Amino acid sequence: MEPSKPQAEIKDYAGGWITERSGTEVPGFLKLAFVVIAAGSLSYFFLYMYGEVNHADRGALVRQLNAATEASGVLMYLVAAMIIVFGVIVIAFALRKSH
């Protein structure tokens, strides 16, 4: 008779749609995906903070709208700071060693 291997505990999430073996690590590509998505979101925010003002067709309309509504630069940078803080927390959570 063969000695029986200890079975790893399998956890169910979302009503059985997601399962994982206890003690497994997050794959490296997924950790990299967190970093890439956070950086992409932040760069998108900075590129289009005031809209698509350099677009050939609608750029003039966007500039007129910005002039009429007076966007708050302080608010925009506050939102960017919150994106950075959230991104750092998510990346730190993703890259830490699981227990």
C-alpha positions as CSV (number, residue, x, y, z in Angstrom):
1,M,0.0,0.0,0.0
2,E,1.3,3.5,-0.9
3,P,1.5,6.1,1.8
4,S,-1.2,8.6,1.3
5,K,-0.2,12.2,0.5
6,P,-1.7,14.9,2.6
7,Q,-4.4,16.6,0.6
8,A,-4.0,20.4,0.4
9,E,-7.1,22.3,1.5
10,I,-9.0,23.8,-1.4
11,K,-10.9,27.1,-0.8
12,D,-14.0,28.1,-2.7
13,Y,-14.8,31.7,-3.5
14,A,-17.8,33.2,-5.2
15,G,-20.0,30.1,-4.7
16,G,-17.5,27.7,-6.2
17,W,-16.7,29.8,-9.3
18,I,-13.1,30.4,-8.0
19,T,-11.1,27.7,-6.2
20,E,-7.6,27.8,-5.0
21,R,-5.3,25.4,-3.1
22,S,-4.2,26.7,0.3
23,G,-0.7,27.9,0.5
24,T,-0.2,28.7,-3.2
25,E,1.5,31.9,-4.3
26,V,0.2,34.5,-6.7
27,P,1.7,34.0,-10.2
28,G,4.4,36.5,-11.2
29,F,2.5,37.6,-14.3
30,L,-0.4,38.6,-12.1
31,K,1.8,40.6,-9.8
32,L,3.2,42.4,-12.8
33,A,-0.3,43.0,-14.1
34,F,-1.2,44.9,-10.9
35,V,1.8,47.2,-11.5
36,V,1.1,47.7,-15.2
37,I,-2.6,48.4,-14.7
38,A,-1.9,51.0,-11.9
39,A,0.7,52.8,-14.0
40,G,-1.5,52.8,-17.0
41,S,-4.4,54.2,-15.1
42,L,-2.3,57.0,-13.6
43,S,-0.7,57.9,-17.0
44,Y,-4.2,57.9,-18.6
45,F,-5.4,60.3,-15.9
46,F,-2.6,62.7,-16.4
47,L,-2.8,62.6,-20.2
48,Y,-6.5,63.3,-20.3
49,M,-6.9,65.3,-17.1
50,Y,-8.5,68.2,-18.9
51,G,-9.9,66.2,-21.8
52,E,-8.7,65.6,-25.3
53,V,-7.7,69.2,-26.0
54,N,-5.4,68.4,-28.9
55,H,-7.8,66.3,-31.0
56,A,-8.3,67.6,-34.5
57,D,-12.1,67.6,-34.5
58,R,-13.3,68.1,-31.0
59,G,-10.2,69.7,-29.4
60,A,-11.6,73.2,-29.8
61,L,-14.9,72.3,-28.2
62,V,-13.1,70.7,-25.3
63,R,-11.0,73.8,-24.8
64,Q,-14.2,75.9,-24.8
65,L,-15.9,73.7,-22.3
66,N,-12.8,73.8,-20.1
67,A,-12.8,77.6,-20.3
68,A,-16.5,77.8,-19.4
69,T,-16.5,75.3,-16.5
70,E,-13.1,76.2,-15.0
71,A,-11.7,72.8,-14.0
72,S,-10.0,72.8,-10.6
73,G,-6.4,71.9,-10.8
74,V,-6.1,71.2,-7.1
75,L,-9.0,68.7,-7.2
76,M,-7.4,67.0,-10.2
77,Y,-4.1,66.6,-8.4
78,L,-5.9,65.4,-5.2
79,V,-7.6,62.7,-7.3
80,A,-4.2,61.8,-8.8
81,A,-2.7,61.6,-5.3
82,M,-5.6,59.2,-4.2
83,I,-4.9,57.1,-7.3
84,I,-1.2,56.9,-6.3
85,V,-2.0,55.9,-2.7
86,F,-4.5,53.3,-3.8
87,G,-2.1,51.9,-6.4
88,V,0.7,51.7,-3.8
89,I,-1.5,49.8,-1.4
90,V,-2.8,47.4,-4.0
91,I,0.8,46.7,-5.3
92,A,2.1,46.2,-1.8
93,F,-0.7,43.8,-1.1
94,A,-0.1,41.9,-4.3
95,L,3.6,41.6,-3.9
96,R,3.7,40.6,-0.3
97,K,4.2,37.0,0.7
98,S,1.0,35.1,1.4
99,H,0.6,33.1,4.6
